[in-house]
Amino acid sequence: MAHGEAFHLVAHMAKAVTATARELAELFDNTLRYGMTYEDPGALYYEDRYRERVLKGLRRRAKASGYELTEVGAAGGVS
């Protein structure tokens, strides 16, 4: 990687950090100002989102290879 490219990446990283800090500050400010409460969606929510992302990727790769994925059952699968 050339020196210019490395500098370019560092500049973008700094902007990303600044943008994230600003977003967090706005959330914190709105929470204090308007009394918003944080509700944790729970582990099941994140597990479901992860599962959907994985399945979406598998379907995309299967389709690219000429296959189609189908669900076996609610709790089924290969044992």
Jmol script that loads the backbone (N, CA, C; Angstrom):
load data "model"
ATOM      1  N   MET A   1       0.847  -1.165   0.000  1.00  0.00           N
ATOM      2  CA  MET A   1       0.000   0.000   0.000  1.00  0.00           C
ATOM      3  C   MET A   1       0.899   1.236   0.000  1.00  0.00           C
ATOM      4  N   ALA A   2       0.552   2.149  -0.851  1.00  0.00           N
ATOM      5  CA  ALA A   2       1.327   3.378  -0.950  1.00  0.00           C
ATOM      6  C   ALA A   2       1.034   4.280   0.250  1.00  0.00           C
ATOM      7  N   HIS A   3       1.961   5.185   0.496  1.00  0.00           N
ATOM      8  CA  HIS A   3       1.806   6.093   1.636  1.00  0.00           C
ATOM      9  C   HIS A   3       0.520   6.913   1.512  1.00  0.00           C
ATOM     10  N   GLY A   4       0.214   7.369   0.322  1.00  0.00           N
ATOM     11  CA  GLY A   4      -0.990   8.168   0.115  1.00  0.00           C
ATOM     12  C   GLY A   4      -2.261   7.400   0.421  1.00  0.00           C
ATOM     13  N   GLU A   5      -2.271   6.114   0.051  1.00  0.00           N
ATOM     14  CA  GLU A   5      -3.443   5.291   0.332  1.00  0.00           C
ATOM     15  C   GLU A   5      -3.620   5.092   1.830  1.00  0.00           C
ATOM     16  N   ALA A   6      -2.522   4.880   2.535  1.00  0.00           N
ATOM     17  CA  ALA A   6      -2.594   4.691   3.989  1.00  0.00           C
ATOM     18  C   ALA A   6      -3.126   5.963   4.654  1.00  0.00           C
ATOM     19  N   PHE A   7      -2.651   7.095   4.212  1.00  0.00           N
ATOM     20  CA  PHE A   7      -3.115   8.370   4.771  1.00  0.00           C
ATOM     21  C   PHE A   7      -4.599   8.554   4.490  1.00  0.00           C
ATOM     22  N   HIS A   8      -5.011   8.181   3.287  1.00  0.00           N
ATOM     23  CA  HIS A   8      -6.415   8.291   2.902  1.00  0.00           C
ATOM     24  C   HIS A   8      -7.291   7.444   3.824  1.00  0.00           C
ATOM     25  N   LEU A   9      -6.857   6.200   4.127  1.00  0.00           N
ATOM     26  CA  LEU A   9      -7.625   5.328   5.010  1.00  0.00           C
ATOM     27  C   LEU A   9      -7.701   5.882   6.423  1.00  0.00           C
ATOM     28  N   VAL A  10      -6.599   6.443   6.907  1.00  0.00           N
ATOM     29  CA  VAL A  10      -6.577   7.020   8.253  1.00  0.00           C
ATOM     30  C   VAL A  10      -7.534   8.202   8.330  1.00  0.00           C
ATOM     31  N   ALA A  11      -7.568   9.013   7.285  1.00  0.00           N
ATOM     32  CA  ALA A  11      -8.468  10.169   7.269  1.00  0.00           C
ATOM     33  C   ALA A  11      -9.920   9.714   7.325  1.00  0.00           C
ATOM     34  N   HIS A  12     -10.258   8.658   6.582  1.00  0.00           N
ATOM     35  CA  HIS A  12     -11.630   8.150   6.612  1.00  0.00           C
ATOM     36  C   HIS A  12     -11.958   7.515   7.955  1.00  0.00           C
ATOM     37  N   MET A  13     -10.988   6.865   8.575  1.00  0.00           N
ATOM     38  CA  MET A  13     -11.220   6.252   9.876  1.00  0.00           C
ATOM     39  C   MET A  13     -11.517   7.330  10.918  1.00  0.00           C
ATOM     40  N   ALA A  14     -10.798   8.431  10.844  1.00  0.00           N
ATOM     41  CA  ALA A  14     -11.022   9.524  11.786  1.00  0.00           C
ATOM     42  C   ALA A  14     -12.432  10.088  11.620  1.00  0.00           C
ATOM     43  N   LYS A  15     -12.876  10.210  10.381  1.00  0.00           N
ATOM     44  CA  LYS A  15     -14.232  10.712  10.135  1.00  0.00           C
ATOM     45  C   LYS A  15     -15.273   9.735  10.653  1.00  0.00           C
ATOM     46  N   ALA A  16     -15.014   8.453  10.488  1.00  0.00           N
ATOM     47  CA  ALA A  16     -15.957   7.446  10.963  1.00  0.00           C
ATOM     48  C   ALA A  16     -16.057   7.476  12.484  1.00  0.00           C
ATOM     49  N   VAL A  17     -14.931   7.630  13.157  1.00  0.00           N
ATOM     50  CA  VAL A  17     -14.927   7.703  14.619  1.00  0.00           C
ATOM     51  C   VAL A  17     -15.679   8.948  15.082  1.00  0.00           C
ATOM     52  N   THR A  18     -15.441  10.061  14.415  1.00  0.00           N
ATOM     53  CA  THR A  18     -16.128  11.309  14.766  1.00  0.00           C
ATOM     54  C   THR A  18     -17.627  11.167  14.551  1.00  0.00           C
ATOM     55  N   ALA A  19     -18.039  10.569  13.448  1.00  0.00           N
ATOM     56  CA  ALA A  19     -19.456  10.391  13.153  1.00  0.00           C
ATOM     57  C   ALA A  19     -20.117   9.489  14.185  1.00  0.00           C
ATOM     58  N   THR A  20     -19.437   8.433  14.589  1.00  0.00           N
ATOM     59  CA  THR A  20     -19.982   7.524  15.592  1.00  0.00           C
ATOM     60  C   THR A  20     -20.102   8.220  16.947  1.00  0.00           C
ATOM     61  N   ALA A  21     -19.098   8.995  17.303  1.00  0.00           N
ATOM     62  CA  ALA A  21     -19.137   9.729  18.573  1.00  0.00           C
ATOM     63  C   ALA A  21     -20.290  10.730  18.574  1.00  0.00           C
ATOM     64  N   ARG A  22     -20.505  11.386  17.454  1.00  0.00           N
ATOM     65  CA  ARG A  22     -21.605  12.357  17.369  1.00  0.00           C
ATOM     66  C   ARG A  22     -22.946  11.646  17.508  1.00  0.00           C
ATOM     67  N   GLU A  23     -23.097  10.509  16.848  1.00  0.00           N
ATOM     68  CA  GLU A  23     -24.348   9.768  16.926  1.00  0.00           C
ATOM     69  C   GLU A  23     -24.636   9.331  18.363  1.00  0.00           C
ATOM     70  N   LEU A  24     -23.610   8.828  19.052  1.00  0.00           N
ATOM     71  CA  LEU A  24     -23.785   8.426  20.444  1.00  0.00           C
ATOM     72  C   LEU A  24     -24.133   9.617  21.330  1.00  0.00           C
ATOM     73  N   ALA A  25     -23.492  10.754  21.069  1.00  0.00           N
ATOM     74  CA  ALA A  25     -23.780  11.956  21.849  1.00  0.00           C
ATOM     75  C   ALA A  25     -25.223  12.409  21.641  1.00  0.00           C
ATOM     76  N   GLU A  26     -25.717  12.332  20.413  1.00  0.00           N
ATOM     77  CA  GLU A  26     -27.100  12.722  20.144  1.00  0.00           C
ATOM     78  C   GLU A  26     -28.077  11.784  20.844  1.00  0.00           C
ATOM     79  N   LEU A  27     -27.782  10.490  20.832  1.00  0.00           N
ATOM     80  CA  LEU A  27     -28.646   9.540  21.528  1.00  0.00           C
ATOM     81  C   LEU A  27     -28.671   9.814  23.025  1.00  0.00           C
ATOM     82  N   PHE A  28     -27.495  10.061  23.577  1.00  0.00           N
ATOM     83  CA  PHE A  28     -27.394  10.359  25.005  1.00  0.00           C
ATOM     84  C   PHE A  28     -28.159  11.641  25.341  1.00  0.00           C
ATOM     85  N   ASP A  29     -27.981  12.674  24.514  1.00  0.00           N
ATOM     86  CA  ASP A  29     -28.653  13.954  24.737  1.00  0.00           C
ATOM     87  C   ASP A  29     -30.169  13.797  24.666  1.00  0.00           C
ATOM     88  N   ASN A  30     -30.657  13.075  23.671  1.00  0.00           N
ATOM     89  CA  ASN A  30     -32.101  12.875  23.541  1.00  0.00           C
ATOM     90  C   ASN A  30     -32.651  12.065  24.705  1.00  0.00           C
ATOM     91  N   THR A  31     -31.862  11.120  25.192  1.00  0.00           N
ATOM     92  CA  THR A  31     -32.296  10.337  26.344  1.00  0.00           C
ATOM     93  C   THR A  31     -32.450  11.226  27.568  1.00  0.00           C
ATOM     94  N   LEU A  32     -31.482  12.094  27.794  1.00  0.00           N
ATOM     95  CA  LEU A  32     -31.566  13.002  28.937  1.00  0.00           C
ATOM     96  C   LEU A  32     -32.665  14.037  28.760  1.00  0.00           C
ATOM     97  N   ARG A  33     -32.769  14.578  27.560  1.00  0.00           N
ATOM     98  CA  ARG A  33     -33.715  15.662  27.314  1.00  0.00           C
ATOM     99  C   ARG A  33     -35.163  15.186  27.321  1.00  0.00           C
ATOM    100  N   TYR A  34     -35.449  14.064  26.666  1.00  0.00           N
ATOM    101  CA  TYR A  34     -36.832  13.627  26.493  1.00  0.00           C
ATOM    102  C   TYR A  34     -37.191  12.408  27.330  1.00  0.00           C
ATOM    103  N   GLY A  35     -36.254  11.909  28.109  1.00  0.00           N
ATOM    104  CA  GLY A  35     -36.535  10.793  28.998  1.00  0.00           C
ATOM    105  C   GLY A  35     -36.748   9.469  28.280  1.00  0.00           C
ATOM    106  N   MET A  36     -36.115   9.307  27.141  1.00  0.00           N
ATOM    107  CA  MET A  36     -36.234   8.045  26.421  1.00  0.00           C
ATOM    108  C   MET A  36     -35.561   6.944  27.231  1.00  0.00           C
ATOM    109  N   THR A  37     -36.121   5.760  27.176  1.00  0.00           N
ATOM    110  CA  THR A  37     -35.520   4.636  27.874  1.00  0.00           C
ATOM    111  C   THR A  37     -34.987   3.642  26.852  1.00  0.00           C
ATOM    112  N   TYR A  38     -33.918   2.976  27.210  1.00  0.00           N
ATOM    113  CA  TYR A  38     -33.329   1.957  26.347  1.00  0.00           C
ATOM    114  C   TYR A  38     -33.951   0.625  26.689  1.00  0.00           C
ATOM    115  N   GLU A  39     -34.440  -0.080  25.677  1.00  0.00           N
ATOM    116  CA  GLU A  39     -34.994  -1.405  25.880  1.00  0.00           C
ATOM    117  C   GLU A  39     -34.132  -2.409  25.131  1.00  0.00           C
ATOM    118  N   ASP A  40     -33.540  -3.318  25.880  1.00  0.00           N
ATOM    119  CA  ASP A  40     -32.690  -4.345  25.287  1.00  0.00           C
ATOM    120  C   ASP A  40     -33.575  -5.348  24.563  1.00  0.00           C
ATOM    121  N   PRO A  41     -33.341  -5.555  23.258  1.00  0.00           N
ATOM    122  CA  PRO A  41     -34.190  -6.494  22.528  1.00  0.00           C
ATOM    123  C   PRO A  41     -33.950  -7.950  22.910  1.00  0.00           C
ATOM    124  N   GLY A  42     -32.865  -8.222  23.593  1.00  0.00           N
ATOM    125  CA  GLY A  42     -32.594  -9.582  24.059  1.00  0.00           C
ATOM    126  C   GLY A  42     -31.761 -10.379  23.076  1.00  0.00           C
ATOM    127  N   ALA A  43     -31.207 -11.459  23.579  1.00  0.00           N
ATOM    128  CA  ALA A  43     -30.315 -12.294  22.783  1.00  0.00           C
ATOM    129  C   ALA A  43     -31.053 -12.974  21.635  1.00  0.00           C
ATOM    130  N   LEU A  44     -32.295 -13.362  21.852  1.00  0.00           N
ATOM    131  CA  LEU A  44     -33.056 -14.042  20.806  1.00  0.00           C
ATOM    132  C   LEU A  44     -33.201 -13.165  19.566  1.00  0.00           C
ATOM    133  N   TYR A  45     -33.400 -11.886  19.759  1.00  0.00           N
ATOM    134  CA  TYR A  45     -33.511 -10.939  18.642  1.00  0.00           C
ATOM    135  C   TYR A  45     -32.246 -10.960  17.798  1.00  0.00           C
ATOM    136  N   TYR A  46     -31.091 -10.877  18.451  1.00  0.00           N
ATOM    137  CA  TYR A  46     -29.824 -10.870  17.728  1.00  0.00           C
ATOM    138  C   TYR A  46     -29.536 -12.216  17.082  1.00  0.00           C
ATOM    139  N   GLU A  47     -29.923 -13.308  17.735  1.00  0.00           N
ATOM    140  CA  GLU A  47     -29.734 -14.630  17.156  1.00  0.00           C
ATOM    141  C   GLU A  47     -30.583 -14.804  15.901  1.00  0.00           C
ATOM    142  N   ASP A  48     -31.819 -14.303  15.942  1.00  0.00           N
ATOM    143  CA  ASP A  48     -32.693 -14.375  14.768  1.00  0.00           C
ATOM    144  C   ASP A  48     -32.132 -13.562  13.617  1.00  0.00           C
ATOM    145  N   ARG A  49     -31.637 -12.373  13.920  1.00  0.00           N
ATOM    146  CA  ARG A  49     -31.040 -11.541  12.864  1.00  0.00           C
ATOM    147  C   ARG A  49     -29.827 -12.225  12.260  1.00  0.00           C
ATOM    148  N   TYR A  50     -28.989 -12.835  13.085  1.00  0.00           N
ATOM    149  CA  TYR A  50     -27.806 -13.546  12.605  1.00  0.00           C
ATOM    150  C   TYR A  50     -28.215 -14.709  11.712  1.00  0.00           C
ATOM    151  N   ARG A  51     -29.209 -15.470  12.157  1.00  0.00           N
ATOM    152  CA  ARG A  51     -29.681 -16.620  11.391  1.00  0.00           C
ATOM    153  C   ARG A  51     -30.188 -16.174  10.024  1.00  0.00           C
ATOM    154  N   GLU A  52     -30.947 -15.088   9.980  1.00  0.00           N
ATOM    155  CA  GLU A  52     -31.467 -14.588   8.701  1.00  0.00           C
ATOM    156  C   GLU A  52     -30.340 -14.147   7.778  1.00  0.00           C
ATOM    157  N   ARG A  53     -29.315 -13.500   8.332  1.00  0.00           N
ATOM    158  CA  ARG A  53     -28.168 -13.082   7.508  1.00  0.00           C
ATOM    159  C   ARG A  53     -27.447 -14.289   6.919  1.00  0.00           C
ATOM    160  N   VAL A  54     -27.258 -15.317   7.744  1.00  0.00           N
ATOM    161  CA  VAL A  54     -26.573 -16.525   7.275  1.00  0.00           C
ATOM    162  C   VAL A  54     -27.394 -17.206   6.182  1.00  0.00           C
ATOM    163  N   LEU A  55     -28.700 -17.347   6.413  1.00  0.00           N
ATOM    164  CA  LEU A  55     -29.558 -17.991   5.425  1.00  0.00           C
ATOM    165  C   LEU A  55     -29.600 -17.207   4.116  1.00  0.00           C
ATOM    166  N   LYS A  56     -29.621 -15.891   4.216  1.00  0.00           N
ATOM    167  CA  LYS A  56     -29.638 -15.056   3.013  1.00  0.00           C
ATOM    168  C   LYS A  56     -28.375 -15.303   2.181  1.00  0.00           C
ATOM    169  N   GLY A  57     -27.226 -15.372   2.854  1.00  0.00           N
ATOM    170  CA  GLY A  57     -25.975 -15.635   2.160  1.00  0.00           C
ATOM    171  C   GLY A  57     -25.945 -17.026   1.548  1.00  0.00           C
ATOM    172  N   LEU A  58     -26.453 -18.015   2.287  1.00  0.00           N
ATOM    173  CA  LEU A  58     -26.491 -19.381   1.763  1.00  0.00           C
ATOM    174  C   LEU A  58     -27.400 -19.472   0.547  1.00  0.00           C
ATOM    175  N   ARG A  59     -28.563 -18.807   0.616  1.00  0.00           N
ATOM    176  CA  ARG A  59     -29.475 -18.812  -0.534  1.00  0.00           C
ATOM    177  C   ARG A  59     -28.831 -18.164  -1.751  1.00  0.00           C
ATOM    178  N   ARG A  60     -28.121 -17.077  -1.519  1.00  0.00           N
ATOM    179  CA  ARG A  60     -27.472 -16.369  -2.626  1.00  0.00           C
ATOM    180  C   ARG A  60     -26.405 -17.259  -3.274  1.00  0.00           C
ATOM    181  N   ARG A  61     -25.591 -17.916  -2.443  1.00  0.00           N
ATOM    182  CA  ARG A  61     -24.542 -18.789  -2.981  1.00  0.00           C
ATOM    183  C   ARG A  61     -25.133 -20.014  -3.674  1.00  0.00           C
ATOM    184  N   ALA A  62     -26.214 -20.570  -3.113  1.00  0.00           N
ATOM    185  CA  ALA A  62     -26.854 -21.728  -3.737  1.00  0.00           C
ATOM    186  C   ALA A  62     -27.439 -21.339  -5.092  1.00  0.00           C
ATOM    187  N   LYS A  63     -28.085 -20.177  -5.148  1.00  0.00           N
ATOM    188  CA  LYS A  63     -28.672 -19.706  -6.402  1.00  0.00           C
ATOM    189  C   LYS A  63     -27.598 -19.491  -7.458  1.00  0.00           C
ATOM    190  N   ALA A  64     -26.445 -18.961  -7.056  1.00  0.00           N
ATOM    191  CA  ALA A  64     -25.346 -18.743  -7.997  1.00  0.00           C
ATOM    192  C   ALA A  64     -24.821 -20.066  -8.553  1.00  0.00           C
ATOM    193  N   SER A  65     -24.977 -21.142  -7.779  1.00  0.00           N
ATOM    194  CA  SER A  65     -24.523 -22.460  -8.219  1.00  0.00           C
ATOM    195  C   SER A  65     -25.628 -23.257  -8.895  1.00  0.00           C
ATOM    196  N   GLY A  66     -26.819 -22.664  -9.002  1.00  0.00           N
ATOM    197  CA  GLY A  66     -27.926 -23.345  -9.669  1.00  0.00           C
ATOM    198  C   GLY A  66     -28.787 -24.183  -8.748  1.00  0.00           C
ATOM    199  N   TYR A  67     -28.692 -23.981  -7.448  1.00  0.00           N
ATOM    200  CA  TYR A  67     -29.488 -24.727  -6.488  1.00  0.00           C
ATOM    201  C   TYR A  67     -30.484 -23.804  -5.810  1.00  0.00           C
ATOM    202  N   GLU A  68     -31.408 -24.426  -5.082  1.00  0.00           N
ATOM    203  CA  GLU A  68     -32.378 -23.663  -4.296  1.00  0.00           C
ATOM    204  C   GLU A  68     -32.464 -24.285  -2.913  1.00  0.00           C
ATOM    205  N   LEU A  69     -32.385 -23.476  -1.882  1.00  0.00           N
ATOM    206  CA  LEU A  69     -32.490 -23.968  -0.514  1.00  0.00           C
ATOM    207  C   LEU A  69     -33.956 -24.052  -0.107  1.00  0.00           C
ATOM    208  N   THR A  70     -34.303 -25.127   0.584  1.00  0.00           N
ATOM    209  CA  THR A  70     -35.652 -25.261   1.154  1.00  0.00           C
ATOM    210  C   THR A  70     -35.492 -25.668   2.609  1.00  0.00           C
ATOM    211  N   GLU A  71     -36.434 -25.214   3.437  1.00  0.00           N
ATOM    212  CA  GLU A  71     -36.388 -25.562   4.861  1.00  0.00           C
ATOM    213  C   GLU A  71     -36.926 -26.970   5.051  1.00  0.00           C
ATOM    214  N   VAL A  72     -36.274 -27.731   5.926  1.00  0.00           N
ATOM    215  CA  VAL A  72     -36.671 -29.118   6.177  1.00  0.00           C
ATOM    216  C   VAL A  72     -37.835 -29.157   7.142  1.00  0.00           C
ATOM    217  N   GLY A  73     -37.809 -28.349   8.181  1.00  0.00           N
ATOM    218  CA  GLY A  73     -38.862 -28.342   9.182  1.00  0.00           C
ATOM    219  C   GLY A  73     -38.575 -27.277  10.206  1.00  0.00           C
ATOM    220  N   ALA A  74     -39.477 -27.152  11.175  1.00  0.00           N
ATOM    221  CA  ALA A  74     -39.321 -26.119  12.201  1.00  0.00           C
ATOM    222  C   ALA A  74     -38.034 -26.322  12.983  1.00  0.00           C
ATOM    223  N   ALA A  75     -37.814 -27.526  13.499  1.00  0.00           N
ATOM    224  CA  ALA A  75     -36.597 -27.788  14.268  1.00  0.00           C
ATOM    225  C   ALA A  75     -35.777 -28.879  13.605  1.00  0.00           C
ATOM    226  N   GLY A  76     -36.131 -29.208  12.389  1.00  0.00           N
ATOM    227  CA  GLY A  76     -35.480 -30.316  11.705  1.00  0.00           C
ATOM    228  C   GLY A  76     -34.120 -29.932  11.159  1.00  0.00           C
ATOM    229  N   GLY A  77     -33.538 -30.853  10.489  1.00  0.00           N
ATOM    230  CA  GLY A  77     -32.234 -30.635   9.912  1.00  0.00           C
ATOM    231  C   GLY A  77     -31.535 -31.960   9.748  1.00  0.00           C
ATOM    232  N   VAL A  78     -30.317 -31.903   9.388  1.00  0.00           N
ATOM    233  CA  VAL A  78     -29.522 -33.113   9.227  1.00  0.00           C
ATOM    234  C   VAL A  78     -28.948 -33.496  10.577  1.00  0.00           C
ATOM    235  N   SER A  79     -29.121 -34.763  10.945  1.00  0.00           N
ATOM    236  CA  SER A  79     -28.559 -35.191  12.225  1.00  0.00           C
ATOM    237  C   SER A  79     -27.326 -36.027  12.046  1.00  0.00           C
TER     238      SER A  79
END
end "model"
wireframe off; spacefill off
backbone 0.3
color backbone group
